[in-house]
Amino acid sequence: MKYDYIVIGAGAAGLSFAALMEKKGHSVLILEAHSIPGGCSSYFSRDGFIFDAGATTLSGLLPGRPLAELIAELNLDLNLVPVNPGLVSMFEGQTINRYRNTQEWVSELTKHFPNINHKIIWEKFKKIEVEGWNISTIFKKIPLRKINALFSFFRPELIKALFTLPTLFKSVESELNKHKIQDEKYLALVNELLFITSQNNAKDTPLLMGAMGLCYPEDTAYAMGGMKAFSESLAKKCTNIKYKQLVKKVIPIKKGSDGFIIETGKETFSAKRVVSTIPFWNHTDMFEADTAQEFFQTDKVTDPDKCWSAFMIYLTIPLDKERVGQYFQVHCKKILHCNTHSYFVSLSHPDDEIRSINGRQTVTISTHTHTKEWLSLGREDYLKQKERVKKFILNDLQQKFNLQESDLQNVFTGSPKTFYNYTKRYRGLVGGIPQSLKRNPLDLIIAKSPYKNFYMIGDTQYPGQGIAAVIMGAQNLVDQLSD
Ligand SMILES: Cc1cc2nc3c(=O)[nH]c(=O)nc-3n(C[C@H](O)[C@H](O)[C@H](O)COP(=O)(O)OP(=O)(O)OC[C@H]3O[C@@H](n4cnc5c(N)ncnc54)[C@H](O)[C@@H]3O)c2cc1C
């Protein structure tokens, strides 16, 4: 059978695209290397507990935003609980609650940093964030796949958006400098907050993306049942998913005009169009033609050495219904072998009857790390290094969360190697491409693909990383192909 679409990868991007296209009446087949859906927003079961493997928070749920629209359009069966505070920062002995409401957040910051005019700064960030989301709906036709799509930009809202576009070329730091902020502690807090979403610091993060990232805790929810519930609710909307099918070769017929043959080593499939959701660099060996191999190797925009992977710890702790917060950014001394100064702690919701069981909550801890710290190690050194990082973080966690060593149970770790094994992502790189002023914004606009009818979405493509962003990428492509 020749499918209308073959989708490579059953992560958030692939599942969203496939479900939406199937709803429009197209025949769609997803080929997924792993045995379950989700990719970086997947899960695993150990010792009777269900752990989120990577992503833990859902955002983009306010009206008109990508996940809200996806849930409504596909009628997804999800029980979402808004989280407030959306994030708790444990910072230099203080606990700072990042409330959903901007005014409450400003009051909280004023308590901790009384000499700064937070109202002006955060109202500006909020304004830019709202405009950022508006801009993303005006520019739904980015990347430009057809030149006449340019006309779709000319809407009344464009004028307003044009006033915000310069924030693409300024840094978050430049905005903070306007307010003459000298407080090193405050700047460190903002830098670490930014790092969660933009994967970069205030000096190099464009203000537009930075503001959107800094405001994400205002729009955060927990899915009861965790990422398993989220990914499975999407997978249920896709009739044809074949698991354990690692796509090895993509063979264009007449340069893609007549479709593609896809080989997985186990089976061969064919489709009129292919949508790949795997990272940009994963494609290099998939194509025979030198031109395609060159295309995927030489792109400077996506230099993999500048991208991140993650070190993970999974565990359970005693259930505590009184604890305020569910998502924590814990600031600490420089983490060994990771070169970061914070780690992110996600707890299963205390009332989640699937994941908070037997009087315990499941915990997913992540911190950024570069892959070169891990991939070159021999087995013994690798295990020792994992143990060192685990001990370092868990000692810190015990102190900050007031836990005894015996409270920490069912402990497992993951590294870039683990991500490579389970997601097949090149070098185990996860989390997309850091936002940077050094990236040319024009790269966002021009559709890049070596073949007609071969499309790429997912977190190394526009509009970037995060579940909301990759869903938006899928929605945009569905719109463009349905024109
Ligand atoms: C530790 C961590 C925490 C995060 N936290 C959050 C968060 O809280 N909230 C948030 O919004 N985002 C978060 N993110 C980012 C978010 O998870 C990702 O940006 C998003 O899930 C990426 O989705 P995707 O579909 O683009 O890619 P992926 O999820 O990587 O999906 C790609 C799929 O393709 C499959 N695949 C790979 N190669 C092949 C092949 N050759 N053939 C067939 N299949 C293949 C993989 O197995 C995978 O299932 C986090 C990421 C990480 C790593």
The ligand as an SDF file (V2000), in Angstrom:
LIG
                    3D

 53 58  0  0  0  0  0  0  0  0999 V2000
   14.8700   15.8580   30.1250 C   0  0  0  0  0  0  0  0  0  0  0  0
   13.9070   16.6330   29.2860 C   0  0  0  0  0  0  0  0  0  0  0  0
   12.9260   17.3860   29.9010 C   0  0  0  0  0  0  0  0  0  0  0  0
   12.0340   18.1270   29.1240 C   0  0  0  0  0  0  0  0  0  0  0  0
   11.0350   18.7900   29.7460 N   0  0  0  0  0  0  0  0  0  0  0  0
   10.0620   19.3590   29.0180 C   0  0  0  0  0  0  0  0  0  0  0  0
    8.8850   19.8250   29.6360 C   0  0  0  0  0  0  0  0  0  0  0  0
    8.7240   19.6880   30.8600 O   0  0  0  0  0  0  0  0  0  0  0  0
    7.9280   20.4090   28.8530 N   0  0  0  0  0  0  0  0  0  0  0  0
    8.0840   20.5240   27.5010 C   0  0  0  0  0  0  0  0  0  0  0  0
    7.1980   21.0730   26.8340 O   0  0  0  0  0  0  0  0  0  0  0  0
    9.1810   20.0420   26.8830 N   0  0  0  0  0  0  0  0  0  0  0  0
   10.1560   19.4430   27.6010 C   0  0  0  0  0  0  0  0  0  0  0  0
   11.2350   18.8890   26.9870 N   0  0  0  0  0  0  0  0  0  0  0  0
   11.3700   19.0050   25.5280 C   0  0  0  0  0  0  0  0  0  0  0  0
   10.3900   18.0860   24.8160 C   0  0  0  0  0  0  0  0  0  0  0  0
   10.3230   16.8470   25.4450 O   0  0  0  0  0  0  0  0  0  0  0  0
   10.8180   17.8680   23.3720 C   0  0  0  0  0  0  0  0  0  0  0  0
   11.1920   19.0860   22.7580 O   0  0  0  0  0  0  0  0  0  0  0  0
    9.6960   17.2350   22.5570 C   0  0  0  0  0  0  0  0  0  0  0  0
    9.0890   16.1810   23.2740 O   0  0  0  0  0  0  0  0  0  0  0  0
   10.2920   16.7270   21.2460 C   0  0  0  0  0  0  0  0  0  0  0  0
    9.3160   16.0500   20.5030 O   0  0  0  0  0  0  0  0  0  0  0  0
    9.6530   15.5420   19.0240 P   0  0  0  0  0  0  0  0  0  0  0  0
    8.4760   14.8090   18.5600 O   0  0  0  0  0  0  0  0  0  0  0  0
   10.1680   16.6890   18.2390 O   0  0  0  0  0  0  0  0  0  0  0  0
   10.9270   14.5800   19.1740 O   0  0  0  0  0  0  0  0  0  0  0  0
   11.0880   13.2140   19.9780 P   0  0  0  0  0  0  0  0  0  0  0  0
   10.2780   13.2620   21.2070 O   0  0  0  0  0  0  0  0  0  0  0  0
   12.5500   12.9790   20.1050 O   0  0  0  0  0  0  0  0  0  0  0  0
   10.4470   12.1250   19.0210 O   0  0  0  0  0  0  0  0  0  0  0  0
   11.1470   11.5560   17.9590 C   0  0  0  0  0  0  0  0  0  0  0  0
   10.7760   10.0760   17.8840 C   0  0  0  0  0  0  0  0  0  0  0  0
   11.4390    9.5110   16.7600 O   0  0  0  0  0  0  0  0  0  0  0  0
   11.8950    8.2090   17.0850 C   0  0  0  0  0  0  0  0  0  0  0  0
   12.9970    7.9100   16.1640 N   0  0  0  0  0  0  0  0  0  0  0  0
   14.2550    8.4130   16.1580 C   0  0  0  0  0  0  0  0  0  0  0  0
   14.9450    7.9510   15.1020 N   0  0  0  0  0  0  0  0  0  0  0  0
   14.0960    7.1490   14.4140 C   0  0  0  0  0  0  0  0  0  0  0  0
   14.2090    6.3980   13.2150 C   0  0  0  0  0  0  0  0  0  0  0  0
   15.3270    6.4010   12.4900 N   0  0  0  0  0  0  0  0  0  0  0  0
   13.1470    5.6670   12.8060 N   0  0  0  0  0  0  0  0  0  0  0  0
   11.9830    5.6620   13.5130 C   0  0  0  0  0  0  0  0  0  0  0  0
   11.8210    6.3680   14.6520 N   0  0  0  0  0  0  0  0  0  0  0  0
   12.8620    7.1090   15.0860 C   0  0  0  0  0  0  0  0  0  0  0  0
   12.2960    8.3160   18.5350 C   0  0  0  0  0  0  0  0  0  0  0  0
   12.3050    7.0510   19.1590 O   0  0  0  0  0  0  0  0  0  0  0  0
   11.2220    9.2580   19.0820 C   0  0  0  0  0  0  0  0  0  0  0  0
   10.1240    8.5420   19.5820 O   0  0  0  0  0  0  0  0  0  0  0  0
   12.1440   18.1270   27.7210 C   0  0  0  0  0  0  0  0  0  0  0  0
   13.1180   17.3570   27.0950 C   0  0  0  0  0  0  0  0  0  0  0  0
   13.9820   16.5960   27.8700 C   0  0  0  0  0  0  0  0  0  0  0  0
   14.9830   15.7250   27.1870 C   0  0  0  0  0  0  0  0  0  0  0  0
  1  2  1  0
  2  3  1  0
  2 52  2  0
  3  4  2  0
  4  5  1  0
  4 50  1  0
  5  6  2  0
  6  7  1  0
  6 13  1  0
  7  8  2  0
  7  9  1  0
  9 10  1  0
 10 11  2  0
 10 12  1  0
 12 13  2  0
 13 14  1  0
 14 15  1  0
 14 50  1  0
 15 16  1  0
 16 17  1  0
 16 18  1  0
 18 19  1  0
 18 20  1  0
 20 21  1  0
 20 22  1  0
 22 23  1  0
 23 24  1  0
 24 25  2  0
 24 26  1  0
 24 27  1  0
 27 28  1  0
 28 29  2  0
 28 30  1  0
 28 31  1  0
 31 32  1  0
 32 33  1  0
 33 34  1  0
 33 48  1  0
 34 35  1  0
 35 36  1  0
 35 46  1  0
 36 37  1  0
 36 45  1  0
 37 38  2  0
 38 39  1  0
 39 40  1  0
 39 45  2  0
 40 41  1  0
 40 42  2  0
 42 43  1  0
 43 44  2  0
 44 45  1  0
 46 47  1  0
 46 48  1  0
 48 49  1  0
 50 51  2  0
 51 52  1  0
 52 53  1  0
M  END
$$$$
